């Protein structure tokens, strides 16, 4: 089955942009997902440490029916300010929810959520703000999506290994498309006891180069992970996802899609939705392919959760080792460097 670019941008009209800050003292960034005008959205938030904005607007009981962009950002609560830059870019383009009689009297609808990456580059106060939001929006396009240590995943860590951005897509039997983009920054581990990636069984044939784990390296990892778990503090993780489809869903349908897509987290990270995570999934419907039948909705939900799992695996495989110890920042080894068997 053709996967296109195997990215959320395979859903027609979806654009993605990253702003990456990885210069000395920095290890953070923002990612913006921009759907076409008229798209609907939903959200499902889990875990004990969420950081979000405008999620209440996505409640089916509330009046706003469209979403102009979704922000994923590093910087903990400080990083929510990156949405201000996205709003500014959208209102300059005349896009937003109409609140007045004149064409420019609009308020853009930009829900968002953050991961915790403060201090990982060495400076606690280095976090995304409006300029990063502007830069991510300006960079948004419909082509191949950069994965790994970019955008909101720049400073991400997953179970002690380097996390990052991953994306995946699927064609549905009825002709629709679904895709997911994930920023992986979890308390839980993406590994099985043997060191294999938990979600690897859902990867498509030939989708990625999947290395074999080294048993000794896996045991070393688990010994270190147990010590790191004992030192955790609340609210210092969180995995975020955006799921998009061109099938026509209303706000309630998008909320259900977001809820079911959390299953993809549970297949790729363990433990998941902990009191230390603020795991959040946004769902978008661009409405370009018409409404699904009841059974096609089941197929959509199944494929969406699978795309989330695959995106998590791809994020961990694409992430590179970082060492900011000289600057007082984080040391996080990549899966390929810390766990995979050496190449012969």
Secondary structure, 3 states (H helix, E strand, C coil): CCCCCCCHHHCCCCEEEEEEECCCECCEEEEEEECCCCCEEEEEECCCCCCEECCHHHCCCCCCCCCCEEEEECCHHHHHHHHHHHHHHHHHCCCCEECCCCCCCEECCEEEEECCCCCCCECCCCCCCHHHHHHHHHHCECCCCCCECCHHHCCCEECCEECEEEEEEEECCCCCEEEEEEEECCCCECECCCCCECCHHHCCCCCCCCCCECHHHHHHHHHHHHHHHHCCCCCCCCCEEEEEECCECCHHHHHHHHHHHHHHHHCCCECCCCCCCCCEEEEEECCCCCECCHHHHHHHHHHHHHHHHHHHHHHHHHCCCEECHHHCCCEECCHHHHCECCCC
